[in-house]
C-alpha cells in the first residue's frame, strides 16, 4: 500500500509540473496521499486545510464504490471540489494513524459507530459540527443521534447507515431449516470444522461466544467461560477475515460454509447469485455507521459534503448500491422497495428490534479484552 501511494505522489508531482493542476490542488492531494502512505509531511495538515478538496477514508469495496458513484462524483460535479479517498480494513488501523497524524491530514471517516466515536472523543480527535449548515440532518432517524449525543452533545458526526452482523451460510451445504434450528451454534458446530469463518475482531468474537452460552453480550457474567468458547471456535475455524472484500471472497469461493457476516456484504453476494443464506439470531450484533469529521478538517467544505450526502435521493442510491439501509427516517422519507428489502431494515424508525453494543460497557473492557483476544488469536 505504501509503495502504491508513493507512486501516486510521483504522478501528482508530474501532473503539477506539467501544468495539469493548480498549486493548491497539488498540495492538498499530495498531503492526502502522503497521509495514506504513512508519510508525515510537516506542512500536510495546513495544505489539506487550505485546499477545498476533502479527504475521505472508508471501508473500500462495494461500500465505498457506491459512495464514490452516487455521492462523491455527483458532489464534485456540482461543487468542483474533489473527494480524495483512502481505505482501511479495520478501524483500529485508521484510528492509530489519526492519533499520530497532524491535524487536518485525515478529515472525514466512515466510522463504525458509537463505540469508536467514544474513542475519538476521548482522544480529543473530534470537532463541533455547525448543524445549521447541515439541514439534511433532519432527515435522519432521531433515535440514531441519541447514543452519540450522550457521548458528546456537540456532534462531530452524522449517522449514515446501519446493519447487522448475522450468520451467513452456504445453502448448498447447510439448509435453511438447519440454519434456523442451530442459529448462532452453527459457528461452533464441529460438523463444519475447517469450514467456519469469522470476523477477526474482539467485539464480534466475544459477542457471539456470549450468545452461544446464553449470556447477555452487554452484561457478561462469566468472561472466563466466554474466552473458553472463543478458543473452541478458534480451533474449529478455517480463517478469520479482516475486511468485507475478504468475507465475500471466502464465501463466494466456498472456502468457508458458515461465518458471522456483515448483512450488506451478504446482500451483495446474493444479488450476484451466490448460494448464500443469512439470518439474524436473537441478539445479533447490530451497528450504525457515521460520517465523522475530525479535528483540523476544513469545516465549511466538510459540512457541505455531509449535507450533500444526506440528501434522501443520494442516501437511497448509496444504500441500494452498498446494500445497507440508510439512516433516513422511514416515517419522514419515502424509501424504495429495494431499500425496504435490505437485511436489517427497520420500517418503524425506532430501531427497537436491533441489539446494539452498550458503548460505556464495552469501552470499560475494550483494552483488557483486546489484549486477551490478541493472545487467543495467536494460539494462547
N, C-alpha and C positions, 0 to 999 in steps of 0.2 A: 504493500500500500504506500509506504513512504517513497519507494522508488518511482511509482506512478505519479505521485504528487510532485516529486522533484522534476520529472519530465514536464509536468504541467507548468511548473514555474518557468522552465526554459522556454516553452512555447509562448507563454504570456509575454516574456521579455522580447521574443522575436516579433510578436504582433505589435507590441508597443513601439519598438524601434522602427518597424516598417510603417508606422503611422496608422495602424489598424484600430487603435483605441485611444481614448483620452488618458492623460496622466492620472486623473482621479480614479477612473475606472481601473487602470492598471494597478495602482496602489491598493485599491480595495480588493480586487481579485487575487492579487499576489499575497496579500496578508491572509485572506481566507484559505488559499491553497496551502500556505505555509503552516497555518494552524492545523489543517487536516493532516499534514505530514509530521506534525510534532516538532516543527522548526519554530523556535521562538524569535520573532523579529521585534526588536525594541520599539519600532515605530508601527508595528502591526495593528495594535488596538486603535491608535489615533487615525490610522489610514482607513480602517474599516468604519470608524465613526464618521469620518469626513465624507466617505462615499455614500451615494444613495442606494447602492446595491445592498441587499440584506443577505446575511449568511443564515442558512437553514441546515440543521442536522437532523436526520431521521433514520428510520429503520431499514431503508433500502427496499429492494424487491418490488413486489406488486403494490405494496402500500405507498411507497414513495413515487413509483411510476404514475399512480393515479393522481397524486398531489401535483406532480410535475405537469401532467397533461391537462388536468381540469382546473387547477388553481394557479400554479406558478407561471405557466406560459400565457394564459389569459391576463394575469396581473401585469406581466411585463408588456404585453401588447397594449394594455390600457394606460399604463403609467410611464413606461420607458425604463423602469427600474428593474434590474436583474435580481434573481434569487440565486445566489451561489450555494450549491448544495454539497453537503458531506453526508456520510452514512456511518452507522455504528451497528454492531450486532447485539451488544448488551449495554444497558445504560450505566452500569458501573464503569465501563470503559470511558464513556464520554464525560461523566461527572468528574473523573480523575483528571482528564485533560482540561476541563473548565477550571478546576481548582488551581492548576499550575500555569494557566494561560494569563496573558494580560487582559484587563477589562476591555471588552469590545471585540475580542478575537472570535468568540462564539457569541451568537446573538439570539437566535430562535431555535428551540429544540422541541422536537415531537416527543414529549416526555411521557413516561408510563405511569402517571397518576399520583395519587395523594402521598403514598409512602415516600416516593422520590422527591416530591415537591417539598416535603418537610426537610429533607436532607439539603436541598438547595437553599431553603430559607435559613436553616440553622448555620449553614456555611457562609452566609452573607453574600450569596451569589445572585439574589433576586433584585427586582426593581419595583416600581409602582406604576401600573398602567393608569392612564387617564381614560376612564371608562366612557367619558363624554365623547371621546374621539373614536369609540368603537360601538356605535349604536346597534350594530347587529348582534351584540351580546344579548340583547333582549329576546332573540330567537331561541336561545339555549335553555334547556330544562333547568329551572331554578334549583331543583334538588341536587344537581351536579355541582353547583357552586358551593353549597353548604360546607362540605368537608374541607375545601380549600380555604374558605374564609375563616374557619375555625383555627387554621394554622397561621393565616395572615389575612387580616381584614382588608388590607390594601392588596388587591390581587396582582400577581406578576404573571398570571397565565389565564387562558380561557379553555374550558373543556371543549374537546373536538369530536371524539368518537369513543366507543366503548365496545366491549366484547367479553367473552368468557374463555377460560382455559378448561375445556372439557376433555372428553375421551374420543379419540379418532381411532377407527379400526378398519381393517381391510375386509370388505364384505365377501370376498372370495374365500376367506379363511374363517371369519367369525360372523355368525348370523346376527341379525338384529335382535332376535329373541335371546340369544346368549348374552349379547352386549347389555341388554336391558336387565337381564336377570343378575348378572355379575357386577355391573356398574363399575365403580372405582376398583373393585377387586381384580378386574382384568389386568391392571398394571402390576399385580403381584401374583399372577397365575403361573405356576411352574410349567404348565402345559405350553406356554409360549416363550420359554427361556431362550435367550439369544435372538428373539424376535420382538422384544419390548424396547420402546424408546422413552424418552422423557426430556423435558427442558432442564438443562444443567444449571439450575438456579435454586438458591437456597429456599426461597419462599415457596416455590412450587413443590419442591421435594418434601418439605416439612408439611405443607398444606395437605397433600394427598396421602402422606403417611398417617397424618392425624385422622383424616376422613376414614381411611381404611380401618382404623382402630376404633372408630365411633366417637372420637374426641372432637371438640369444637376447635377449629384452627385458630380462632380468635381468643381462645381461653384454654390453652393446653394444660392438662392436669399432670400428665406423666411424660415429660420430654425424653426421658431415657428410653421409654418404650417406643416413642416416635423415632428416635435415632436407630434403634434396632430394626424398625420397619424400613427405614431408609436404606440401611445396609442390605436388608433382604431384597429389596427391589434393585439395588445396585448390582447385586450378584446375578440377577436374572436378566438385566438389561444388556442389549447389544451395544447401544450408544446413547449418550445424552447429546442432544442438539443444542446449538447456541444461537441460531437465527431462524427466522421464518423461512428463508430460502432453503436452509438445510433440512428443516422439518418437512417441507414439501418434497424435497428430493428423496429423503428416506422413505416416505410413504408412497410416492409415485413409482419408485423402483422396487417396492416390496421388500426392502431391507428390514423394515420393521412392520409388524402387522397390527400393533396396538401401541398407542402412546398418548400421554396428555398432549393437547394441541390447542393452538390459538384458533378460535372459531372462524375468523375471516380467512385464514390461510386454508383451512379445510374447505370452506365455501368456494374458494378459488379453484382448488383441486376438483371439487365436484362439478364445477362449471366446465372444466376441461374434460369431463367424462371419466375421471379416475374412480375406481370402485372403493370409495371411502365413505364410511358411515360416521355419524357424530352424535354424541349425546352428552347432556349436562346432568350428571348425577346430582342428587341433593347436596347442596353445599359447595358446588363447583366454584372455583376461584373466578370472580368477576373483577373487571378493572375498567377504568376510564382513562383515556389518554388526553393530554392537554397540549396546547401550544404555549410554551414557556419562554418568556422574554427575559434575558439575562442582564445583569448589571453591566453598564457600559455600552449597551446596544443603542443605535440611533432610534430614539423613541418614536419620533414622528413617522419615520418610514416603517418601523415595525408595527405600529398601531394601524397604519394604513393597510399593510399587508394582512394583518389579522382581520380587520373589518371586511376586506375583500373576501378572505377565505371563509368568513362566517355568513356570507350571503346564502340563503337557502338553496338557490339553484347550483351554487358551487359546491356546497356541502353534500347535496344529494348526488351530484355527479361523482364526486370523490368517493362517497360511500358505496355507490354502485360499482365503481372501479376497483376499490380495495376490499370490498366485501365485509366491511364493518359498519354497524349502524352509526349514523351521525348523532351528535349530541342535541340535535334540534328537538324542540318540544312538539310532539305529535298532536297535542291539543291546540297548538297555535299555527303549525305549518303543515300544509298538505304534502304528504310523502307519497312516493310511488309504490306500486305493488312490489317492485323488486326490492326496495328498501325494507318493506314490511315483512318480506320473506327471509330476510337475512337472519342467521343464527344469533340468538341473544337479544333480538329486537324486543323492546318493551313498548307496547302500544299505549300504556297508561300515562307515561311521562313522569312516573313516580319512582321507578327503579326498585320497587319494594320486593320484587321476585328474585333479585340478584343478590349474591352474597359478596360483599367487598371486605377487604382486609381492614382491620382496625388500625389506623395509622399510628396511634400512640402506643398500642400494644406491640406492634411489630418493630417500631423504632427502638423500643426499650430492649429488645432482644436481638436486633439485627447484627451488631458487631460480634457478639458471643456466638450466635448460631451460625453466622457465616464462617467463622473460623472452624467450627466443628464440621460443617458441611464440606469445607475445603479439604479437611483431613480425610473424611469419609470418601470423598470423590477420588482421592489418591490411593484408597485401599485400606485405610485405618479401620 
